[in-house]
Amino acid sequence: MTIRTLVLIALLVPLAGCYAPEESSENVFRVATTTSMRDSGLMDVLMAEFQTIHGADIEYVAVGTGAALRLGEAGDVHALIVHAPEREEAFIEAGFGTNRTEIAWNSFVVLSPITLPSDIHEAFAEVAEREQCFVSRGDGSGTHEKEQAIWQHLNTTTSLPIVTDADGVHPAGDWYMSIGQGMGATINMAYEKRCVTLSDRGTALQFQDRIDLNRYEFENEEVHNPYSLIDVTSQPHPLNAVFRAFLLNEGQDLIRSYAINGEAAFFVHESR
């Protein structure tokens, strides 16, 4: 057994009470998804309903989009639910995936202890100008990709100095912290250290009663955050088509109705 396989087994999250490790087999349908799908609570809702309807052996691992795509490249999972469109397109063009389909969307939001402008670029510029501490996921996730794109935009439009290193593209300075963690851990650190962070709306809503940070939502097109299902080319599974049909039918009703403290966490295409 390879180290990669051991890591995958350690990460795979079986549905509660469904499968013990010794019961797992090559017939189990495995999905890699983002930590935002897990931390928002939506993924567990979708997986439980899918199992109820189809009685299927299904497991998922929640990692950043970059890590999910690498699992797909290695053929360690059968399908992905991710949210970094440009990287998804490159993944498919390289022959690793097929049938990319948007299943849900929400928006990126900023969580902050300080007052910020109502434009996403102006908000980031304000953070940089004040050198207000900022916590980045720094994990190659879709959220991290979006954050880097905003810093790059400010570099182009306002000459904001940025650096490129192991943490990605970002401003220089001790006020910027990259932690290489999922969305929940990043929000917790931002709260504890009174810092700013970028989050998906679903996870931000899940944490709103546990943190004392203002949530800023924006009208910029850049904050649109689509989640797509992709089949892994090297690992076809009989449940690929079944899972896709579920997400585009019963799953859409679950996504549409999923709310946190009365607020919608995700939306389906017809609601955009």
C-alpha angles and dihedrals in degrees: 000000000000126000088244091057092048090052091049092051090050091051100043110106112208119204109269112274095359112098135015115207092254090057093057117105142167087275092069112110108228126200128189114207141163126279088238091064089052099038092049089055094235097110094059090050092051094045094048092051093046091053092046092053100039105022087226131168100238133158133174139203119207115212137135116292091253091055091044091054090050090053087052092049090052092049093238094132137035101223142012135215105196142151113215105096099190093049090045091054091049090049091054095043088054089057098249098113146023143186097043107191129175109233102170144352142198134161139268113247135187122235112204143165090210134061113267136187120264094245117082094223093046089048092054090044090053091051091051094045092051092039087228108178112265126194116209125193088224091189104114090255125146089260091051090048090053092048091052091049090055093051089048090050090053091048089055098042103033103019091244105177112244136175133209117218141128089307093056127241115340145127118283121247142087090263089073114079125187113192107174092227139123127271097268094051090046093053091048092052092047089053095046094048096036092242138144122252140173116239141170111255096242096058092041090056091049090055100039095100092049101049136054099220129120115245114222120196122190141203095219114122088228092073093063106117117194123189117209136192116224128184115223108238098212094050110050112179132184089240095057093088093039092052092047092051090049094051091048094048123020090014092059091059091050092048092047093051098039108114136168115211088343096308124113111246098190137015135210125232096263089059095055 
